[in-house]
C-alpha cells in the first residue's frame, strides 16, 4: 500500500460535488481527513491522507485534477524559514504530533513532514514568525 499526504483545493463550483467519496469508491482508497475548510461561495480546502495501491492513487489524483481540483503534496505547504528561525523551540512545545523537535545539545529545531497534520498551531506561537503555512 502507498500513502499520499495531500492538500486539495476545490473551486466554488465543486464544493457540493461528492469528489472524495467518488475517488474512494472508484479507486478503492482509504482516507483520513486531517483538516477541512468548506464554505459556500468560496474555494474549499481539504488536507488528507489517501492510501491505496500506487496505481490507484495516481489514477485517483489525476481524476480529481481533471474535474478541476488542484492537488498539492502536503509537505510543500509547511515551511520553517531558516533565516528567521532563532531555534527558540516555542513551536516544539505546541506541536501535537511531535513533527517539530529540538535537539537538546545543539538546540537545532527539526521538522518531520510525515508527522505534520498542518494544524497551524506552530505559526502564531513562533516569535520571529519563521513557521509559515500557506495553502
C-alpha positions in Angstrom: 0.0 0.0 0.0 1.1 3.5 -0.8 0.2 6.7 1.1 -0.1 10.3 -0.1 -0.5 13.3 2.2 -2.1 16.0 0.1 -3.9 19.3 0.0 -6.9 19.6 -2.3 -8.3 22.9 -3.4 -11.9 22.8 -4.6 -13.2 25.6 -6.8 -16.5 27.1 -5.7 -18.5 25.2 -8.3 -17.2 21.8 -7.0 -17.8 22.2 -3.2 -21.2 20.5 -3.4 -19.8 17.6 -5.5 -19.0 14.2 -3.8 -15.4 14.2 -5.1 -13.7 12.3 -2.2 -16.4 9.7 -1.9 -16.3 9.1 -5.6 -12.5 8.6 -5.5 -12.7 6.3 -2.6 -15.3 4.1 -4.3 -13.9 4.1 -7.8 -10.2 3.7 -6.9 -10.6 1.6 -3.7 -8.8 4.1 -1.5 -8.9 4.7 2.3 -8.7 8.3 3.5 -8.2 10.3 6.7 -9.2 14.0 6.7 -6.8 16.0 8.7 -8.3 19.4 8.1 -11.1 20.8 6.0 -12.5 24.2 5.3 -15.5 24.2 3.0 -17.6 27.4 2.8 -20.4 28.1 0.3 -19.5 30.6 -2.3 -15.7 30.2 -1.6 -12.9 27.9 -2.5 -12.8 24.7 -0.4 -9.7 23.3 1.1 -9.0 19.8 2.4 -5.9 18.3 3.9 -6.0 14.5 3.9 -4.1 11.2 3.7 -5.0 8.8 0.9 -4.0 5.2 1.0 -4.2 2.6 -1.8 -2.1 1.0 -4.4 0.4 3.3 -6.2 -1.5 2.9 -9.5 -4.9 3.7 -7.9 -3.5 6.8 -6.1 -2.0 8.1 -9.3 -5.3 7.5 -11.2 -7.4 9.0 -8.5 -5.4 12.2 -8.2 -5.4 12.5 -12.0 -9.2 12.1 -12.0 -9.6 14.8 -9.3 -7.4 17.2 -11.3 -9.4 16.5 -14.4 -12.5 17.5 -12.5 -10.9 20.9 -11.6 -9.5 20.1 -8.2 -6.0 21.5 -7.6 -3.9 18.8 -5.8 -0.6 19.5 -4.0 1.6 17.4 -1.7 1.2 18.5 1.9 5.0 18.8 2.5 5.2 21.8 0.2 2.8 23.7 2.5 4.7 23.7 5.8 8.0 25.5 6.0 10.3 26.8 8.5 12.1 29.9 7.3 15.6 29.1 8.4 16.7 32.8 8.0 14.1 33.9 10.6 14.3 30.9 12.9 16.1 31.6 16.2 15.8 28.0 17.4 13.8 29.1 20.5 11.7 25.9 20.5 8.3 27.6 21.0 6.9 25.7 18.1 8.1 22.4 19.5 6.1 22.8 22.7 2.8 23.4 20.9 3.1 20.7 18.2 0.5 18.0 19.0 2.2 15.3 16.7 5.8 16.0 17.6 6.5 16.9 13.9 8.7 19.6 15.4 11.5 18.6 17.7 14.6 20.1 19.2 18.0 18.6 19.8 18.7 19.4 23.4 22.5 19.6 22.8 22.6 21.7 19.7 19.2 23.5 20.2 18.5 22.9 16.5 14.8 22.6 15.6 13.9 19.9 13.1 10.7 19.3 11.2 9.3 15.9 10.2 6.8 16.4 7.4 5.4 12.8 7.8 4.1 13.6 11.3 2.7 17.1 10.4 -1.1 17.4 10.1 -1.0 21.1 9.2 -2.9 22.2 12.2 -1.1 25.6 12.1 -0.6 25.8 15.9 3.1 26.5 15.4 2.5 29.6 13.3 1.1 32.0 15.9 3.4 30.9 18.7 6.6 31.4 16.7 8.1 34.7 18.0 10.2 35.5 14.8 7.3 34.2 12.5 9.6 31.6 11.0 6.9 29.0 10.8 4.8 29.5 7.7 1.9 27.6 6.3 0.2 28.6 3.0 -2.5 26.7 1.2 
